[in-house]
């Protein structure tokens, strides 16, 4: 089977490798020449994805995966085209469709009869049918459900563990027509393997749903639920700060039932999923007041931590702040919508001097992102903020910091007994320390 994956990013490339591992001839299309060159040399463009390095080398050496900038080469001979082009929102919280529209138009212009097109990029509900199918039909002069098939199948993986997650979670398929759905089920059954899971209501594998809209809804329901849940935990934590209660004890006790219903609170929620996808849902359903309030709550968490700093100092001007971790979550090299960026911007605007360290980033990379490098732990920082709970930060020797330094722990990461007594430790949701 000839498969083309459009978008060789942190989701698309592992998907292409997975399909090639199953013995298929795979072409990857990307707009970045450097990315294309890396892939064709068997080099991973991003180093933190588990197993990608060895899998990529293997399939490239076997001639099963090739990357290109050329849609004509990639699409005209393909039996299946999988689209994983990023979709973000603009400053008005509206989806920015330009990259997806362009990719769809180029796919349509090179489409042949009989091709299956699978959209995996998370989309507002109804987008596949009402926006992309008309574009495909316009540029191909073919008819969906007759000349070609279209399904939506949301990616449900985390960067850093994509190959594991592809096996772990059911693959959701919803088509424009029933024939489209059936074709999609056959395709994904051929290219994916699944772990046995006794906790599911039906066997783990490819799960067909009633329509593309239903499949689009699945991903937005998952991510919006998480955003609401995290916002609830954050609101609980802020109230716990107010009344002097340890929110982590509250959450652990509440979660002692057979299911866990509360996430841990945190300084921020970054990445592509949580800050963006609930806004896709709100674009589809603008009256969703609970989702809207949750998004507002979580996006304000950096400001909450700024206010905690202001409680201890009269001004932010000339304050020296060290941020531990600029990645949006632990053990990945990714700063998309990271709360560390928002913290830095607010602090710098107020006159503070902001430094950062992160084991996943070099000094020059940290400087390029806009931070001063904070590798010299002996200099007199006024405030240290634990933003990302990288395991390496557990080894920091806080005895190097001057007495009275304030440590704001945004991840419930540090234990007071293991932090030198000269450090004033504040744990979000646990002001009693």
N, C-alpha and C positions, 0 to 999 in steps of 0.2 A: 504494500500500500504506500502511496506517495502522499506525505503529509507536509503541509507548510504551516509554520507558526509565525504569526505577525507580531513583532514586539519581543526582542531578545533581552528583556529586563530580568529582574530578580524572580519573577514568576515564569515568564515565557521561556527562558533558556532551560531551566530544569524540566519544564514540560516537554520541550523538544528533545532533551536528552532521554527522558523517560520513554517517549515514543520510539526513539532510535534504539534504545535498549531492547525493545520488543521485536527488533529486526526490520523495522520499517525504514524507508528512505525519507529522510526529513530535511527540509529546507527551512532555515530561519531567516526572516526578513527583519532588518532594523534600519533606522535612519542614521545611525552612528557608525562611521567607517572604522573607528578604532575598535568598537565592539565586534564588528564583523571580522576584522583582522585577527583579533584575539581568539575568537571562536574557531576560525579556520586553522589556527596554529595549535588548537587544543588547549588554549590557556583560558582560565576562568576570569572574566572581567571583574568579578567581585568574589572575595576569598572566604566569606564566612558561611557559605551554604554547605551543610554536611554532605559528604560523598560526591559533590559536584565535580571536584577536580579529577578523581579517578574515573568516574563515569564518562566525563566529557572527553578525556584523552582516549578512552577505549572506543567510543562510537565514532570519533573523528578519524582515528587510525584505521578503523574498519570501513571508512567511506560511507557511513550511515547518516552523517550529519554535515551539512554545509550551510554557511551563512552568506547572505547577499544583500545588496541595497536595492536590487532590481525586482519589482513586483511582477513584471512579465515573466521572468525566469522562475519566480517562486510560485506563481498562481496558475499559470496556463496549463501546467501538466499535473496539478494537484488533484487528488481524489477528495482530500479533506483540507480545509483551511481553518486554523484555530486562531482567534484574534485575542491578543492580550495587550493591547495598547492602553497606556495609562489614561485615566479620566479624572480630572480634578475639578475644583470649584473656583470661581473668581471671587473678588472681594465683596460681591453681593450675595455670596453663597449659592450662586447659580452654576450648574454644570457647564464646564468649558469643553464643548464637543468638537472643536476644530480638528484636533489630531485624529480622533476616531472617525469623524466625517471624511477626512482626507484618505485615511487607510481604507475605509469602506468603499469610497469611490474608486480607488485604484484596484481594489479586489474585484469590484464589479466590472471595471473596464477590461479585465483579463480573465473573467470567469468563463468556464466552459460548462456545457450541459452535464448534469449528473454530479456536480460537486456538492459536498456537504460543508456548510460554513457554521462554525461553532463560536459564539461570542462567550468569552470567559471573564472579560472585564466587568466589574460590578457596575450596574447601570440603574438609573431611575426606572421605576416600573412602567412598562409600556414602550420603552425606548427601542427594543429590538424590532418590534412589529411596526411601530408608527414612524420611526426615524430611519433605521438602517435598512430594513427590507425595501422601502421605496427607493433608497439610494442605490441599492444593489440592482433592482429591476431597471432603474433609469439608465445606469451605465452599462449594464450587460444586455439589455433588451430581451431578457429572459424572465420567466414567471416562476415565483417561488411556489413550491409544492408541486410543480409540474416539471420545470426544467432544472431546478436545483433545490436543495433543502437548507433550512436555517433552524438552528436551535440556540437556546441560551442555557449555559451550564456554568454556574458561578464557581470560581476558584475558591477553595475553602482551606487554604494552607497558610502556615506562618513561615516567613523567611527564617532560614537557619535549620528548618526541619521539614522541608517540602517533600522529600521522597518518603519520609515517615508518614506525613499527613495524607499523602495520596493513597496510601494503603489503609489508613485508619478511618477515614470518613467516607460515608456514602457519596457517590457522584450523582448530583441532581441534574436531571435533563428535562427541559420543557421546549417543545417545538412550536413553530408557527402553524403547522398542521399535524395530524396524527402520523402521517407518513414521515414527516420531518423528525418527530420524536422517535419513532421506531428506528430510523436510520442513525440517529444520535446514540441510542442505546447500544446498537450493534457496534458502532465505532469505539465507544469508551469501554465496552466489555472486552474488546480486542487489545486495547493499549494499556489497560490498568489492571493491577492485581490488588486484592483486598484482604486485610486481616480478618480472621473470624472474631466476631463480637457478639457475645451472648446478651449484652445489655440492650441491644436494639430490638424493636418490635418486629422487624423482618430482617432477613439475612443481609449482611453488609455487601454492598456492590453498587451497581448502577440503578438508581431509583428514578423512574419516570413520573413526572407530575403532569397536571392536566394541560398546561400551556406555558409559553415563554414568560408570560406575565407572572405566573405562579412561581416559576424558577427564579425570576428577578426578585420577587417578594421574599423568597427564602433567605437570600443573603442579606437583604436590608433588615429583615426581621431579626436575624442573628446579631448583627452589629448594633442595631438600635437598642436591642434588649441589653446588650453589654454596656452600652453608653449610659442607659438609664440606671442600670445596676451600679455602675461605678459612681455615677452622680449621687445616688442614694448613699453609698458608702462615704463619699466625700462630705455630704451634708451631715451625716452622722458624726464623722470625724471632727468637723468644725464645731459641732455642738459639744462633743466630748471635750474639746479644748476649752470651751467656755465654762463647763461645769466641773472640770478636773477629773474626768473619767478616762480610763485607758480603753480606747475604741477597739484595740486588737484583742483584748480579753472579751469584749462584747461580741465581736465577730466570731471568734473561736467558739464561744459558748453557743451562739445562735446557730452556727454551722454544724453543731454536734448531732443534729438529726441526720437521717439517712441521706439527705441531699444538702449540698452547699448552695445557699442562695445569695450570699453576699461576697462580692469581690473585696480585695484589700483597697483601701483608699490610696491615693497617690498624688504627687505633686503635679503630674500631668499625664495625659494619655495621648501619645503621638502615633506615628506611623500613618499608613494610608487608610486603614480601616475605620478606626473610631472617630477621628476628627472629620472625615469626609463622608462616609457612607450614610450616617444618619441625616446628613444634609441632602443627600439624594432622596431619602425617604420623605423629608419635609418638602422637597420640591414636588414630589408626587402627591403628598398629602399635607398641605400647608396648615391644616387645622389640628395637626397632631401636637397638642400643647405639651404633653408629657415629654415627648422626644425633644421638642424645642427647649424646654426648661432644662433638661438633662445636658444638652449640648452647651447651653449658656453656663451652667454650673461648672462643668469640666473645663471649659475654655478659660474660666476665671481663676483656676487654681494657681497659676504663676503669680497673679496679683495678690492672692491670699498670702502667699509666702513672702512677697515684698512687704506686705503690711506687718507680718510677723517680725521682719527685720526692723521696720520702723518703730515697733514697740520697744526695741532695745537701743535704738539710736535716734537722735532727734532729726537727723537728716541722712540722706543717702550720698550727699556730695562728698567726694574724695574717699568714700568707704571702699576698702579693698575686699572684694568678694571672690572666693574660689569656688567654682562649680565642679563637682565631681561627676563626670559623665555627661557627654553631650548626645549620645545615642538615645533614641526614644524609648528603648527597652534594653534590658540586660543581654549581653552576649551576641549582639548584632552590630554591624557597622552601618547605621542608617540614621539620618537626622531628619527625615521627613516629618514636619510638623512637631518637632521635638520641643517640649516645654523649656528646655535649656535655652533655646533661641529666644523665646518670648521673655524669659527671665532676663537674659542679657540685654535685650533691647530696652526693657523698662528701666533697668538699673543704669545703663549707659546714658539714657535720656535724662535721668535724674542726677547725673554727675558722678556716679560710682565708677570704680575701676574694676573691670570684670576679667577674671582669669579662669582657665579651664584645663583639666587633664582628662584623658580618656585612653585606656589601654588599647583601644582599637584604632586610634588616630595618632599620626606622627605630629611633632611640633609644627611642621610647616602646614599640615592639613588643618590643624586647630587654628592657626593664624589665618589661613585662607577662609575659614568659615566665619571669622570675625572676632575671635577671642584672642586675648593675650595668653601665651602659654604659661601655665602655673606649675611647672615641674619642680621649681625650687620651693619645697615645703617649709623651709626654715624662715622664709620671709614673713613679715607680720601681717597675716590676713586678719581682718576683723570678723568676717563671717565665712564659714564653709558650708556649702549646700550640697547634700547628697541627692543628686537628681536621678542617676541611673545606678542600679544596684549590681554593677559588675562585681564578680567574685574577687577580682584583684583588689578592690577597695577595702576588703576585710583585713588586708595586710598593712594598711597605712599605719605608720607610727605617729600617733597624735602627740607624743611627748615632744616632738619637734616644734609644735605650734606654741606660740606665746600663751601664757596664762590668761584666761578670760576670753579666749577665742570662742565664738559661738558656732556650734555645729547644728545645722538644721537638717534633720534626717527625714527626707520625704518618702522613704520606702520602708520604714520600720526595720532597718538593716542592722543598726548598731545596738549593742547591749552596753548599758552604762558601765558595768563592771570591767568591760574590755576597752573602754575609752578612758584615757588618763583623766584623773580628777581635776586637772587644770582646765579641761574643756567643759564648756556649758552646753550639754546636749539637750536639744529640743526635738522631740519626735512628734510628727504630725499626728494628731488624735490622741496624744498622751503627754499633756503638759506637766503631769506629775513626775515625768522622767523615770 
